[in-house]
Amino acid sequence: MSAAAAWLRQPDVQLALAIWCGVGVVIGTLLGWWRNRAWLGALAGLVLGPLGWWLTWMLPGRFRECPGCQRPLRVQATRCGRCGADVLAVDARSSRSSLKGSVTGARRPW
């Protein structure tokens, strides 16, 4: 048995590695969720640790623009939380429609 294998078999080292991997996955998942890439964040956090967290944070997020207020929305959003625009109704329109960029429903004055 090599010295590295004997070192890895110590209970304290195994516990430290388990904590390192657990913390890496949790923080990577949270950062990835914020950027709309949770799985990528979890994997990068597990494999690379703090460097993976930084890479997850620096990658561009997956967002789209609200048709009403032009604010970034998550890809899964069906309605804008700021202006109330129905994103699914706008997406369902034909690309040739003259109403493609308009918002259905009343806008709030704020």
C-alpha positions in Angstrom: 0.0 0.0 0.0 1.4 3.4 -0.9 1.7 6.3 1.4 -1.0 8.3 -0.4 -3.5 5.4 0.0 -2.7 5.0 3.6 -3.1 8.7 4.2 -6.5 8.6 2.4 -7.7 5.7 4.6 -7.5 7.8 7.8 -10.9 8.7 9.1 -10.1 12.4 9.7 -9.0 12.8 6.0 -12.1 11.0 4.8 -14.3 13.3 6.8 -12.5 16.4 5.6 -12.9 15.3 2.0 -16.6 14.6 2.5 -17.1 18.0 4.0 -15.1 19.7 1.2 -17.2 17.9 -1.5 -20.5 18.6 0.3 -19.8 22.3 0.7 -18.5 22.5 -2.8 -21.7 21.0 -4.2 -24.0 23.1 -2.0 -22.4 26.5 -2.8 -21.9 25.5 -6.5 -25.6 24.6 -6.7 -26.7 27.9 -5.1 -24.5 30.0 -7.4 -25.6 28.0 -10.4 -29.3 28.4 -9.5 -28.8 32.1 -9.3 -27.3 32.1 -12.9 -30.0 29.5 -14.0 -27.4 26.7 -14.3 -27.7 24.7 -11.1 -26.4 21.4 -12.5 -23.3 23.0 -13.9 -22.7 24.8 -10.7 -23.0 21.6 -8.6 -20.6 19.8 -10.9 -18.1 22.6 -11.0 -18.3 23.0 -7.2 -17.7 19.3 -6.7 -14.8 19.0 -9.0 -13.0 22.3 -8.8 -14.2 23.8 -5.4 -13.8 27.6 -5.1 -12.5 27.8 -8.6 -15.6 26.1 -9.8 -17.7 28.6 -7.8 -16.0 31.5 -9.5 -16.4 29.9 -13.0 -20.1 29.3 -12.3 -20.5 32.9 -11.3 -18.6 34.3 -14.3 -20.5 32.3 -16.9 -23.4 34.1 -18.6 -26.7 33.1 -17.2 -29.6 31.7 -19.2 -32.2 34.5 -19.3 -34.5 36.1 -21.7 -35.9 39.6 -22.0 -39.4 40.5 -20.8 -41.5 41.7 -23.8 -43.0 44.5 -21.6 -40.3 46.0 -19.5 -37.1 44.5 -21.2 -35.9 43.2 -17.8 -34.1 39.8 -17.7 -36.4 36.9 -16.9 -35.6 33.3 -16.1 -36.1 30.9 -19.0 -38.8 29.1 -17.1 -40.8 32.3 -16.3 -44.4 32.5 -17.6 -45.2 35.9 -16.3 -43.0 38.9 -15.5 -43.0 39.7 -11.8 -42.3 43.4 -12.4 -44.8 44.4 -15.1 -47.1 41.4 -15.3 -46.6 40.6 -19.0 -47.7 37.2 -20.1 -44.6 35.8 -21.7 -46.2 32.6 -22.9 -48.8 34.5 -24.9 -46.2 36.6 -26.6 -44.1 33.6 -27.4 -47.1 31.8 -28.9 -47.7 34.4 -31.5 -46.4 34.0 -35.0 -43.1 35.6 -35.9 -44.9 37.4 -38.7 -47.5 38.9 -36.4 -47.5 42.6 -36.0 -48.3 42.1 -32.3 -45.2 40.0 -31.6 -43.5 42.6 -29.5 -46.5 43.9 -27.7 -47.7 42.8 -24.3 -51.1 41.4 -23.6 -53.0 42.6 -20.6 -52.9 45.8 -18.7 -49.6 47.2 -17.5 -49.2 48.4 -14.0 -48.4 52.1 -13.7 -45.3 51.5 -11.6 
